[in-house]
Amino acid sequence: MASVVQTVLEYLSSTGSFNSIELADHLGIDHQKIVGAVKSIQTYSDVIDVKQVTSHDIKLTDEGRSVAKNGSHEACIFNSVPAEGITQPELMKTSPNAKVGFSKAMSAGWIRIDKKAEGGPRVFRKVESFEDEVQRCCQRIGDLNLEGISDKQISEFKKRKLISEVKVNAFSVAKGNNFRTTLEKAETELTAEMLQTGSWKEKTFKPYNLSALGVPPVCGHLHPLLKVRAEYRQIFLEMGFSEMPTNNYVESSFWNFDSLFQPQQHPARDAHDTFFISDPDTAHAFPMDYLERVKKVHSEGGYGSQGYKYDWKIEEAEKNLMRTHTTAVSARMLYKLAQEKWSDGRNIHMAVAKPFRPAKYFSIDRVFRNETLDATHLAEFHQIEGVVADRGLTLGNLMGVIGTFFKKLGIEKVRFKPAYNPYTEPSMEIFSYHEGLKKWVEIGNSGVFRPEMLLPMGLPEDVVVIAWGLSLERPTMIKYGIDNIRDLFGPRVNLQIIYDQPICRLDQ
């Protein structure tokens, strides 16, 4: 390679420029060796100026070379027809390309067929002689001489697969600003020895690429769920919500079920749906006056409701469990809100009318359910809880808040479906279209809290509370195009996905 490089440099020094294919032909060297030499010289800064030149050459195929040597298919058919004629079946056996040759010879008017001849259709010569233009053109193409060959003929020969068009990449090479015939490898470092001897003055140094990216530092990576969770939290704060404390994964059945007007015989309280705690198995610190009101509305009714008419047991309410939803947190916060009392804006307990303070709460944290694992369900997942308490709220307000929330997430395809919940009426399930799964996926539940839940807390009768619980995993799957929730969260997650995922930028 070194000798080819030197040959190329000396040739360029004498000519000023060259085409790589022409130089290969001139030197009798394989073109790829010339290309390799040019690429090698390019590693030295601005020694040569190289431009790629693409051309399309016409070359004969194997069939075309056969035509150039033996004549066209139609000529072979004509020459196979004797003066007395020949039957068509016998003629078709004389050449492997007889079908094409017969058709072309008929079109050219060289032969004719007598279909009424004795013994079946018989082929006769129609002319005494002819000029085989196809063979002549193929011979010229083989000699790289396209003079006298029309574009129409080229197109026809391509259709007949006599020629093929070959793309040829070559290089046009000229002298660069730093052209020289002797190449010296550029230095990459300035050493102390060069400075002491002064040899640096005669050296060529490789320029620094100040735009090159450095090696990425070894660091931790945020999980996609954490990225999306941060975006969700920011959206809630932008909408004026306050974050609820969610630091109790273990909850009592009272706050998780009873306070939400969920009957003690409800299937969700079964061990097949809920993880119950064995140690400690019960809780005892409850606001007893509130507990008595909850007991009464369950067993006897009240506040305009007939209740469930069953024997409510505190033993069931005391059972500890892993919380099945963060709505238990909302129940605690609404009860706390109901206990606030003001007079002239000061927080003092007085037996006077207490102005109600509207509130907007949210939380994002883990919940636990005894689910059957599949592509969209886990036993441990995150729930996004939103609560708005104020006067005059309607189902339209609920749909509007949820729609605004999802638009800020960049999710436009949202649907609502009527549903039933023990603690909301009316209730709606929320669905979003998953492009990866190609179907509508449930991502949350919502509704208006029932009076049987709110009034025992002490909230005013005209206060309405709208609420919704959303999944964190499923919108994240939609946003990142993940088909299986187990690839996002849990022991099967691919850590490389966490490393490679970009910062979550939601389309707002």
C-alpha positions in Angstrom: 0.0 0.0 0.0 2.9 2.4 0.8 4.2 2.1 -2.8 0.8 2.7 -4.3 0.4 5.8 -2.1 3.7 7.2 -3.2 2.9 6.4 -6.9 -0.4 8.3 -6.5 1.2 11.3 -4.9 3.9 11.5 -7.6 1.3 11.1 -10.4 -0.8 13.9 -8.8 2.3 16.1 -8.5 2.9 15.9 -12.2 -0.7 16.1 -13.5 -2.4 18.2 -10.8 -5.6 16.0 -10.8 -6.8 12.6 -11.9 -9.9 10.3 -11.9 -9.3 7.2 -9.9 -10.7 4.8 -12.5 -8.7 6.4 -15.3 -5.5 6.2 -13.1 -6.2 2.5 -12.3 -6.5 1.8 -16.1 -3.3 3.9 -16.8 -1.2 2.1 -14.1 -2.8 -1.3 -14.7 -3.7 -1.5 -11.0 -7.0 -2.7 -9.4 -9.2 0.3 -8.8 -9.8 -0.7 -5.2 -6.1 -0.3 -4.5 -6.2 3.2 -5.8 -9.3 4.0 -3.7 -7.4 2.6 -0.6 -4.4 4.8 -1.3 -6.6 7.9 -1.7 -8.4 7.1 1.6 -5.0 6.7 3.3 -3.8 10.0 2.0 -7.0 11.7 3.2 -6.0 10.9 6.8 -3.4 13.6 6.5 -4.9 17.1 6.8 -5.7 18.9 3.5 -3.0 17.1 1.4 -5.5 16.2 -1.3 -9.0 17.4 -2.3 -11.3 14.5 -3.0 -14.7 14.5 -4.6 -16.8 11.4 -5.2 -18.0 11.0 -8.8 -20.8 8.6 -9.6 -21.4 7.3 -13.2 -23.6 4.6 -14.7 -22.0 2.2 -17.2 -23.8 0.0 -19.7 -22.5 -3.6 -19.7 -23.5 -6.8 -21.6 -25.1 -9.6 -19.6 -24.2 -13.2 -20.2 -27.2 -13.4 -22.6 -26.0 -10.2 -24.3 -22.5 -11.6 -24.8 -24.0 -14.7 -26.4 -26.0 -12.5 -28.8 -22.9 -10.5 -29.7 -21.1 -13.8 -30.5 -23.8 -15.9 -32.1 -26.4 -13.5 -33.3 -29.8 -12.3 -31.9 -32.5 -14.8 -30.9 -34.6 -13.7 -33.9 -31.7 -14.3 -36.3 -31.1 -17.8 -34.9 -34.8 -18.6 -35.5 -34.6 -17.2 -39.1 -31.5 -19.3 -39.8 -33.3 -22.4 -38.4 -36.1 -22.1 -41.0 -35.2 -24.1 -44.2 -36.4 -23.0 -47.7 -39.2 -25.6 -47.6 -40.4 -24.4 -44.2 -40.7 -26.1 -40.9 -43.5 -27.0 -38.5 -43.8 -24.6 -35.6 -43.3 -27.2 -32.8 -40.1 -28.4 -34.5 -38.8 -24.8 -34.9 -39.4 -24.1 -31.2 -37.0 -26.9 -30.3 -34.1 -25.4 -32.3 -33.1 -22.7 -29.7 -33.4 -22.2 -25.9 -34.7 -18.7 -26.6 -37.0 -19.8 -29.5 -40.1 -18.2 -28.0 -38.6 -14.7 -27.8 -36.8 -15.2 -31.2 -40.0 -16.3 -32.9 -41.9 -13.3 -31.6 -39.2 -10.8 -32.6 -38.7 -12.4 -36.1 -42.5 -12.2 -36.7 -42.6 -8.6 -35.6 -39.6 -7.8 -37.9 -41.4 -9.5 -40.9 -38.6 -12.0 -41.4 -40.8 -15.1 -41.2 -44.4 -16.0 -41.8 -46.7 -18.8 -40.6 -49.2 -20.8 -42.6 -51.8 -22.2 -40.1 -53.6 -24.1 -42.8 -50.6 -26.1 -43.9 -50.8 -29.9 -43.9 -49.5 -31.4 -40.7 -50.2 -28.3 -38.7 -48.9 -24.6 -38.7 -45.8 -24.3 -40.8 -43.2 -21.5 -40.7 -41.6 -20.1 -43.9 -39.0 -17.4 -44.6 -40.5 -14.2 -45.7 -37.3 -12.4 -46.8 -34.1 -13.5 -48.4 -31.7 -11.7 -46.1 -31.6 -9.2 -43.2 -29.3 -7.1 -41.1 -28.9 -8.3 -37.5 -29.0 -4.8 -35.8 -29.3 -6.3 -32.3 -26.0 -8.3 -32.7 -24.3 -5.2 -34.1 -25.4 -3.1 -31.2 -24.3 -5.7 -28.6 -20.9 -6.0 -30.2 -20.5 -2.2 -30.0 -21.6 -2.2 -26.3 -19.1 -4.9 -25.6 -16.4 -2.7 -27.2 -17.6 0.2 -25.0 -18.6 2.1 -28.1 -22.1 3.5 -27.8 -22.0 5.6 -30.9 -25.0 5.1 -33.1 -27.1 3.4 -30.4 -30.2 5.2 -29.5 -31.8 5.6 -26.1 -34.8 3.6 -27.4 -32.5 0.7 -28.3 -30.9 0.9 -24.9 -34.3 0.7 -23.2 -35.3 -2.2 -25.4 -32.1 -4.1 -24.6 -32.7 -3.6 -20.9 -36.1 -5.1 -21.1 -34.7 -8.1 -23.0 -32.0 -8.4 -20.3 -29.2 -8.2 -22.9 -27.6 -5.3 -21.0 -27.4 -4.0 -17.4 -26.7 -0.6 -16.0 -23.9 -0.7 -13.5 -23.4 2.1 -10.9 -19.7 3.0 -10.7 -18.2 5.1 -7.9 -15.0 6.9 -8.6 -13.0 9.8 -7.1 -11.9 13.0 -8.6 -8.6 13.9 -6.8 -6.8 17.2 -6.8 -4.0 18.8 -4.9 -4.9 20.2 -1.4 -3.6 23.3 0.3 -1.0 21.2 2.2 0.0 19.0 -0.8 3.3 17.3 -0.5 4.8 14.1 -1.9 6.4 13.0 1.3 3.9 12.2 4.1 4.7 12.4 7.8 2.3 11.3 10.4 0.9 14.2 12.4 1.8 14.4 16.0 -1.0 14.3 18.5 0.9 15.5 21.6 3.4 18.2 22.3 6.1 16.5 24.5 8.7 18.0 26.8 11.4 16.5 24.6 10.1 18.4 21.6 10.2 21.7 23.6 13.7 21.0 24.8 15.2 20.1 21.4 13.1 22.5 19.4 12.0 19.7 17.1 8.4 20.8 17.5 9.1 23.5 14.9 9.6 20.9 12.2 6.6 18.7 13.2 3.1 18.6 11.9 0.5 18.5 14.6 -3.0 17.0 14.3 -5.5 19.8 14.9 -7.7 19.5 18.0 -11.4 18.8 17.5 -12.9 21.0 20.1 -16.5 20.0 19.0 -15.9 16.3 19.8 -18.0 14.8 22.6 -16.3 13.6 25.7 -16.7 10.2 27.3 -20.0 10.1 29.2 -19.4 10.1 32.9 -20.4 7.0 34.9 -23.5 8.0 36.8 -26.9 6.9 37.9 -30.0 7.0 35.7 -33.5 8.0 36.4 -36.2 5.4 35.8 -38.8 6.4 33.3 -41.4 6.2 36.0 -39.5 8.8 38.1 -39.2 11.1 35.1 -42.9 10.9 34.3 -43.8 11.2 38.0 -41.8 14.4 38.2 -43.7 15.8 35.2 -47.1 14.8 36.7 -46.2 16.5 40.0 -45.2 19.7 38.2 -48.5 19.7 36.2 -50.6 19.3 39.4 -48.7 22.1 41.0 -49.2 24.3 38.0 -53.0 23.6 38.3 -53.0 24.8 41.9 -53.1 21.5 43.7 -51.4 20.8 47.1 -49.6 17.5 47.7 -51.0 15.1 50.3 -48.7 13.1 52.6 -48.6 9.4 51.5 -46.0 7.9 54.0 -48.3 5.1 55.3 -48.2 2.0 53.0 -49.9 0.1 55.8 -53.5 1.3 56.4 -56.4 0.2 58.5 -59.5 -1.2 56.8 -61.4 1.7 58.4 -59.6 4.4 56.4 -59.1 2.2 53.3 -62.7 0.9 53.1 -65.2 1.9 55.8 -64.6 5.7 55.6 -65.2 5.4 51.8 -68.7 3.9 52.4 -67.5 0.6 51.1 -69.4 -2.3 52.8 -67.6 -4.8 54.9 -69.0 -7.6 52.7 -67.5 -6.1 49.5 -65.4 -8.5 47.4 -62.5 -6.1 47.4 -62.0 -6.9 51.1 -61.3 -10.6 50.3 -57.8 -11.9 50.6 -57.9 -12.7 46.9 -57.9 -8.9 46.2 -56.1 -7.4 49.2 -52.9 -8.1 51.1 -53.7 -8.2 54.8 -51.0 -7.7 57.5 -50.4 -10.3 60.1 -48.1 -8.4 62.5 -49.5 -6.1 63.7 -52.8 -7.4 62.4 -55.1 -4.6 63.9 -55.2 -0.8 64.4 -56.9 1.0 67.3 -56.4 4.8 67.1 -59.5 6.1 65.4 -61.5 9.3 65.9 -64.3 7.6 67.8 -67.1 10.2 67.1 -66.4 10.0 63.4 -66.2 6.1 63.6 -69.7 6.0 65.2 -71.1 8.2 62.4 -69.5 5.9 59.8 -70.9 2.8 61.6 -74.4 4.3 61.7 -74.5 5.3 58.0 -73.4 1.8 57.1 -75.8 -0.2 59.4 -78.8 2.2 59.7 -78.4 4.8 57.1 -78.6 8.6 57.4 -78.1 11.9 55.6 -80.9 10.8 53.2 -79.5 7.3 52.6 -80.8 4.0 53.9 -77.3 2.6 54.2 -76.5 -1.1 53.7 -78.6 -2.5 56.6 -76.0 -4.9 58.0 -74.3 -5.5 61.3 -71.2 -3.3 61.0 -68.3 -4.8 63.1 -65.4 -2.8 64.4 -63.2 -5.9 64.2 -63.4 -5.7 60.4 -62.5 -2.0 60.4 -59.5 -2.6 62.6 -57.8 -5.1 60.2 -54.4 -3.8 58.9 -53.6 -4.1 55.2 -51.4 -2.9 52.4 -53.4 0.1 51.1 -55.2 -0.8 47.9 -55.6 2.8 46.8 -54.5 6.3 47.8 -58.1 7.2 48.1 -57.6 6.3 51.8 -55.2 9.2 52.0 -57.9 11.5 50.4 -60.3 10.3 53.1 -57.9 11.3 55.8 -57.3 14.7 54.2 -61.0 15.4 53.7 -61.7 14.5 57.3 -58.9 16.9 58.4 -60.4 19.6 56.2 -63.8 19.1 57.8 -62.4 19.7 61.3 -61.1 23.1 60.5 -63.0 26.0 62.0 -62.6 29.7 61.5 -63.9 33.0 62.9 -62.7 36.1 61.2 -60.0 34.1 59.5 -58.5 32.8 62.8 -58.2 29.1 63.6 -60.2 28.9 66.8 -62.9 26.5 67.9 -66.2 28.3 68.3 -69.8 27.2 68.3 -70.5 29.4 65.2 -70.9 28.8 61.5 -67.6 27.8 60.0 -66.8 29.1 56.6 -65.6 26.3 54.3 -62.2 26.5 52.6 -62.2 25.0 49.1 -59.2 22.6 48.6 -57.4 20.8 45.8 -55.2 17.9 46.7 -53.1 15.3 44.8 -50.8 12.4 45.6 -48.6 10.0 43.7 -47.4 6.9 45.5 -47.5 3.1 45.5 -50.6 0.9 46.2 -50.8 -2.9 46.5 -53.4 -5.4 45.2 -53.5 -9.1 44.9 -53.7 -9.0 41.1 -53.0 -11.7 38.5 -49.9 -10.5 36.6 -50.2 -9.8 32.9 -49.1 -7.3 30.3 -51.1 -4.5 32.0 -51.4 -5.5 35.7 -48.9 -5.7 38.6 -49.5 -6.5 42.3 -47.5 -3.3 43.2 -48.0 -0.2 41.2 -48.5 3.6 41.5 -51.7 5.6 41.7 -52.1 9.2 40.9 -54.9 10.7 43.2 -56.6 14.0 42.6 -59.3 15.6 44.8 -61.2 18.9 44.4 -63.6 20.0 47.2 -65.8 23.1 46.5 -69.4 24.2 46.1 -71.2 23.9 42.8 -69.0 21.2 41.2 -70.5 18.9 38.6 -69.5 15.9 36.5 -68.6 18.4 33.7 -66.0 20.0 36.0 -64.6 16.5 36.7 -64.3 15.7 33.0 -62.8 19.2 32.3 -60.1 18.9 34.9 -59.2 15.3 33.8 -59.1 16.4 30.1 -56.9 19.4 30.9 -54.6 17.2 33.0 -54.1 14.7 30.1 -53.6 17.4 27.5 -50.8 18.7 29.6 -49.4 15.2 29.5 -49.6 15.2 25.7 -52.3 12.5 25.6 -55.2 13.6 23.4 -57.1 10.3 23.0 -59.1 10.0 26.2 -62.6 8.5 26.7 -64.9 8.2 29.6 -67.2 5.2 30.4 -69.9 5.0 33.1 -69.0 2.8 36.0 -69.9 1.9 39.5 -67.9 2.6 42.7 -69.2 2.3 46.3 -68.0 5.7 47.2 -68.7 7.8 44.1 -72.0 8.5 42.2 -71.9 9.2 39.3 -68.7 7.3 38.5 -66.6 7.1 35.3 -63.7 4.9 34.1 -61.0 6.7 32.1 -59.5 5.1 28.9 -56.6 6.1 26.7 -55.5 4.6 23.3 -52.3 2.7 23.5 -50.5 2.8 20.1 -48.3 -0.1 20.9 -51.0 -2.5 22.0 -53.4 -1.0 19.4 -56.3 -0.9 21.8 -58.0 1.3 24.4 -56.4 0.8 27.9 -58.1 1.7 31.2 -55.8 4.2 33.0 -58.0 5.4 35.9 -61.3 5.8 37.7 -63.2 8.9 38.7 -66.4 10.2 40.2 -68.2 12.5 42.6 -67.9 11.4 46.3 -71.2 10.2 47.8 -72.8 12.2 50.6 -72.7 9.0 52.8 -68.9 9.4 52.7 -68.6 13.2 53.0 -71.3 14.2 55.5 -70.2 11.9 58.4 -66.8 13.7 58.2 -68.5 17.0 59.0 -68.3 18.7 55.6 -71.1 21.1 54.7 -74.1 19.6 52.9 -73.6 21.8 49.8 -69.9 21.0 49.3 -69.2 18.6 46.4 -66.0 16.6 46.1 -64.8 15.3 42.7 -62.0 12.8 42.6 -60.0 10.6 40.3 -57.4 7.9 40.6 -55.0 7.3 37.7 -52.3 4.8 36.9 -48.8 6.0 36.6 -47.4 2.9 34.8 -49.9 2.8 31.9 -49.6 6.4 30.7 -45.8 5.9 31.0 -46.1 2.8 28.8 -48.1 4.9 26.2 -45.6 7.7 26.3 -42.5 5.5 25.9 -44.2 2.9 23.6 -43.7 0.0 26.0 -46.1 -3.0 25.4 -45.6 -4.9 28.6 -45.8 -3.4 32.1 -43.4 -6.0 33.4 -40.7 -4.5 31.1 -41.2 -1.2 32.8 -41.4 -2.1 36.5 -40.4 -5.2 38.5 -37.7 -7.9 38.4 -37.9 -8.4 34.7 -37.1 -4.8 33.7 -34.2 -4.4 31.3 -31.7 -2.0 32.9 -30.5 -0.9 29.5 -33.9 0.6 28.8 -33.4 2.8 31.9 -30.0 3.9 30.7 -31.1 4.7 27.1 -34.4 6.5 27.8 -34.2 10.3 27.2 -35.6 12.9 29.6 -39.4 12.8 29.5 -40.5 15.8 27.6 -44.3 15.7 27.4 -46.0 17.5 24.5 -47.8 20.3 26.1 
